[in-house]
Structure formats: structure tokens, C-alpha cells
């Protein structure tokens, strides 16, 4: 429980795929599935972390929406609108995927190829993409492209944060702003996933949270907050290359394991 909560917290917002790690860790260590209670707990923890880190953006969006209700348009309302619009494609695609794959796609081969391939795509986008655009200059076409790219994150190993940062870098946004918008997009996505898992938990009749669940939520929150802080600090003066190197190494190891090349 402790390991999985920390893994969830660290990998949720880094461009290295949290879903891939949460599939991989139990397989490698032969651990049982963590269960719905823990799923809900770690989602609450990571959601709390990103909202705490971006509390200024959260406040600006809340005030902007309140002003919009009174007929006033400002930067906060615009950012809130972009976050909502950017989330719609993955919500629609997620419902469709759940119809055909209720347990998600859990193929080790898919996980390995996605980890490797989308890692290399991030490298290309980071190296070839221009810089200079800030979130404040974001237009509707940018939001649509980034939002549609997020659908690819339904493939385990892609990384929701990774693919949205890749799309933003391709569009010429600064690294820190690409990460900032990606993480803001995660808020409704994580909230929606958490609510769905919470409903499943309630329907199962086992909705009581345990002390382990509270511990998992706290560990996920703290580890996610540290990971966000470290990444945002790094991207202010450097590139995505360390994350790419990690993904390439991990992807190769996953493929070796998937195809039994170590036998």
C-alpha cells in the first residue's frame, strides 16, 4: 500500500505514465490488486496535491467563473473554459473505452511500446518545438489539439501528462507553461476518474474508508506535491530529456520482459 501510494503520487504528474507503473509494480512484485478503496484514496491525494500547488490558478478560475456569471469576461474565466474544453475529448473517449474494456487495456506489450514510442515523441517535440508561447496566449485551436491528444492517454504507458506536454511543446509553448496547462487539465480528469471509482465503491457496499486508505491518500498527496514542485522547478531552466531517457530505458525493459527475451 505504501509503495503503490508513493508511486501513484510521483508518477501521476510526471510525463512517465502513472497507469503504466501501477500496472507494472504489482506484476513485478506479485502483489494483489490494491482494490477500489485504495484507488479512490490515492486519487483524492493526487487531486489535492495539484490543487494545492496551483491554488492561485484555481482561485483565478473560480473568480473568473463567478464574474462570467455576472457577464464579465477575464483571464481566469478564459483559463477555466480552456480546461473544461480540453477535458471533453478524453471524457467522451473514456466512456466509449469503458464499454468495450471495462478493466482497461492491460497488455504488457502495449505498455512497453507506448512507454518507448511516446517517450521518443516527447523528445522530438521538445527539441523541434519552438518556445515563447505562454498560456495567456492560448487559442481555441491549441486547446482542441491538446485536448484531443489527451485521448491517447487511455493507452497505458502513454502518460496523460506526457502526451499533453508533448502536444503543447509541438505548438510552441514554453516547457513550464506546457506542464502548467497539462497539470491544470489533470484536475477535472482525476476528479472524474475518482468520482467513477467512488461510485463503484459505493455500489459495491464497501464504501467505508480505513486508516490505510487515509494513509495512502496522505502519502500520495505529499509525494505528488514534491514531484510537481521538482518538475516545475526543473522545467524553468532545462528540458524533458531526463524523463525521455527514463522512458526509453523502462520501455526497453518492459518489452524484454513482455517478449520473454531474458529466458
Residue, then its C-alpha position, 0 to 999 in steps of 0.5 A: x500500500x505504501x509503495x503503490x501510494x508513493x508511486x501513484x503520487x510521483x508518477x501521476x504528474x510526471x510525463x512517465x505514465x502513472x497507469x503504466x507503473x501501477x500496472x507494472x509494480x504489482x506484476x513485478x512484485x506479485x502483489x494483489x490488486x490494491x482494490x477500489x478503496x485504495x484507488x479512490x484514496x490515492x486519487x483524492x491525494x493526487x487531486x489535492x496535491x495539484x490543487x494545492x500547488x496551483x491554488x492561485x490558478x484555481x482561485x483565478x478560475x473560480x473568480x473568473x467563473x463567478x464574474x462570467x456569471x455576472x457577464x464579465x469576461x477575464x483571464x481566469x474565466x478564459x483559463x477555466x473554459x480552456x480546461x473544461x474544453x480540453x477535458x471533453x475529448x478524453x471524457x467522451x473517449x473514456x466512456x466509449x473505452x469503458x464499454x468495450x474494456x471495462x478493466x482497461x487495456x492491460x497488455x504488457x506489450x502495449x505498455x512497453x511500446x507506448x512507454x518507448x514510442x511516446x517517450x521518443x515523441x516527447x523528445x522530438x517535440x521538445x527539441x523541434x518545438x519552438x518556445x515563447x508561447x505562454x498560456x495567456x496566449x492560448x487559442x481555441x485551436x491549441x486547446x482542441x489539439x491538446x485536448x484531443x491528444x489527451x485521448x491517447x492517454x487511455x493507452x497505458x504507458x502513454x502518460x496523460x501528462x506526457x502526451x499533453x506536454x508533448x502536444x503543447x511543446x509541438x505548438x510552441x509553448x514554453x516547457x513550464x507553461x506546457x506542464x502548467x496547462x497539462x497539470x491544470x487539465x489533470x484536475x477535472x480528469x482525476x476528479x472524474x476518474x475518482x468520482x467513477x471509482x467512488x461510485x463503484x465503491x459505493x455500489x459495491x457496499x464497501x464504501x467505508x474508508x480505513x486508516x490505510x486508505x487515509x494513509x495512502x491518500x496522505x502519502x500520495x498527496x505529499x509525494x505528488x506535491x514534491x514531484x510537481x514542485x521538482x518538475x516545475x522547478x526543473x522545467x524553468x531552466x532545462x528540458x524533458x530529456x531526463x524523463x525521455x531517457x527514463x522512458x526509453x530505458x523502462x520501455x526497453x525493459x518492459x518489452x524484454x520482459x513482455x517478449x520473454x527475451x531474458x529466458 
